[in-house]
């Protein structure tokens, strides 16, 4: 089934961009980034910011943008039969227009990948489209917050994210 991602969540003054690969089924159904209840993304962001758990989605988004963090996905669309990145059909991938995004968000200097698939997709489909004007971007691959990535504990994931975002 062909699926389509969401628009970016970003303030004009964003400094950091967090990139996932493509929203999973729970996120697509809820039309919210990282909506699966076992995904650690929002728990990590809440803990990093000192926010109270169980905030509304709108409050979470506001929290991110107020901290000058933008959120998007590398992929605009793809064909995938499940929520797993491994099930994405490579020939179906269409990347988001990150070149235009960077040009409209010139303060971004740090790009953090939520998992290795997001990083690999970016390096294959986006990086070749960027010119020397974006050589200043620093990249950080972080452990996936997906519940499917169970080789690390929440605490290990949190520490890696904390190091990159603070």
C-alpha positions as CSV (number, residue, x, y, z in Angstrom):
1,X,0.0,0.0,0.0
2,X,1.3,3.5,-0.9
3,X,1.5,5.7,2.2
4,X,2.2,9.4,2.6
5,X,4.0,11.2,5.4
6,X,3.1,14.4,7.2
7,X,4.2,18.0,6.8
8,X,7.1,19.1,8.9
9,X,6.6,20.5,12.4
10,X,9.0,23.5,12.6
11,X,9.3,27.0,13.8
12,X,11.0,29.6,11.6
13,X,13.9,29.7,14.1
14,X,14.5,25.9,14.4
15,X,18.1,25.0,15.1
16,X,17.8,21.2,15.2
17,X,15.9,18.9,12.8
18,X,14.9,15.4,13.9
19,X,14.2,13.1,11.0
20,X,12.4,9.8,11.1
21,X,11.9,7.6,8.1
22,X,8.1,7.3,7.6
23,X,5.2,7.3,10.1
24,X,4.0,3.9,11.2
25,X,0.3,2.7,11.0
26,X,-0.6,4.1,14.5
27,X,0.8,7.5,13.6
28,X,-0.8,7.5,10.2
29,X,-4.2,6.6,11.8
30,X,-3.9,9.3,14.5
31,X,-2.3,11.8,12.1
32,X,0.4,12.4,14.7
33,X,4.1,11.8,14.8
34,X,5.2,8.9,17.0
35,X,1.6,8.0,18.1
36,X,2.3,4.4,18.9
37,X,1.9,4.1,22.7
38,X,5.2,2.1,23.1
39,X,7.3,4.5,21.0
40,X,9.7,6.2,23.3
41,X,10.0,9.5,21.3
42,X,7.6,11.6,23.3
43,X,8.7,10.1,26.6
44,X,12.3,11.0,25.8
45,X,11.3,14.6,24.8
46,X,9.2,15.0,27.9
47,X,12.0,13.8,30.1
48,X,14.6,16.0,28.4
49,X,12.4,19.1,28.8
50,X,11.0,18.4,32.2
51,X,7.5,18.4,30.8
52,X,4.7,16.4,32.5
53,X,3.8,13.1,30.9
54,X,0.5,12.7,29.0
55,X,0.4,16.1,27.5
56,X,-1.8,16.7,24.5
57,X,-0.3,16.3,21.1
58,X,-0.6,20.0,20.5
59,X,1.3,20.7,23.7
60,X,4.0,18.3,22.7
61,X,4.4,20.0,19.3
62,X,4.5,23.4,21.0
63,X,7.2,22.1,23.4
64,X,9.4,21.0,20.5
65,X,9.1,24.1,18.5
66,X,9.6,26.3,21.5
67,X,12.9,24.5,22.1
68,X,13.8,25.3,18.4
69,X,13.5,21.6,17.4
70,X,11.9,20.7,14.1
71,X,10.4,17.3,13.2
72,X,9.9,15.6,9.9
73,X,10.6,12.4,8.0
74,X,13.1,11.7,5.2
75,X,10.4,10.0,3.1
76,X,7.4,11.8,1.6
77,X,5.9,8.5,0.3
78,X,6.6,4.9,-0.2
79,X,5.0,1.5,-0.5
80,X,5.1,-0.5,2.7
81,X,2.9,-3.4,4.0
82,X,3.6,-3.0,7.7
83,X,5.0,-0.3,10.0
84,X,8.5,-1.7,9.8
85,X,11.1,0.2,7.9
86,X,12.4,-3.1,6.6
87,X,9.2,-3.6,4.7
88,X,9.6,-0.4,2.6
89,X,10.0,-1.2,-1.1
90,X,13.1,0.7,-2.0
91,X,12.1,1.4,-5.6
92,X,8.9,3.2,-4.3
93,X,10.7,5.8,-2.1
94,X,10.1,9.4,-2.8
95,X,12.1,11.7,-0.4
96,X,10.8,14.9,1.1
97,X,12.2,18.2,-0.3
98,X,14.7,18.8,2.4
99,X,16.7,21.2,0.2
100,X,13.8,23.6,0.2
101,X,13.2,23.0,3.9
102,X,16.8,23.9,4.7
103,X,16.5,27.1,2.6
104,X,13.4,28.2,4.5
105,X,14.9,27.2,7.9
106,X,18.5,28.6,7.5
107,X,19.2,28.4,11.3
108,X,19.2,24.6,11.3
109,X,22.7,23.3,12.0
110,X,22.1,19.9,13.5
111,X,20.2,17.0,12.0
112,X,19.4,14.0,14.2
113,X,18.2,10.7,12.7
114,X,15.7,8.6,14.6
115,X,17.3,5.3,13.7
116,X,19.6,3.9,11.0
117,X,17.0,3.6,8.3
118,X,16.3,7.3,8.4
119,X,20.0,8.0,8.1
120,X,20.5,5.6,5.3
121,X,17.5,6.9,3.3
122,X,18.8,10.5,3.8
123,X,22.3,9.7,2.7
124,X,21.0,7.9,-0.4
125,X,18.1,10.2,-1.4
126,X,18.7,13.6,0.1
127,X,22.4,14.2,0.6
128,X,23.2,14.0,-3.1
129,X,20.7,16.9,-3.7
130,X,22.4,19.2,-1.3
131,X,25.1,21.6,-2.4
132,X,28.2,22.9,-0.6
133,X,26.0,25.6,1.0
134,X,24.8,22.8,3.4
135,X,28.3,21.5,4.4
136,X,27.9,23.1,7.8
137,X,25.2,20.6,8.9
138,X,26.2,18.2,11.6
139,X,24.6,14.8,11.6
140,X,23.8,12.5,14.5
141,X,22.4,9.0,14.2
142,X,20.4,8.2,17.3
143,X,18.9,4.9,18.4
144,X,15.4,4.4,17.0
145,X,12.6,5.1,19.5
146,X,10.5,2.5,17.9
147,X,9.3,-0.4,20.0
148,X,10.6,-2.7,17.3
149,X,14.2,-1.5,18.3
150,X,14.3,-3.5,21.5
151,X,18.1,-4.1,21.7
152,X,18.5,-1.0,23.8
153,X,16.7,-0.1,27.0
154,X,14.7,3.1,27.4
155,X,17.5,4.5,29.6
156,X,20.2,3.7,26.9
157,X,18.1,5.4,24.3
158,X,17.4,8.4,26.5
159,X,21.1,8.9,27.3
160,X,22.0,8.8,23.6
161,X,19.2,11.3,22.7
162,X,20.2,13.5,25.7
163,X,23.8,13.7,24.5
164,X,22.8,14.8,21.0
165,X,20.0,17.3,21.9
166,X,21.5,19.1,24.9
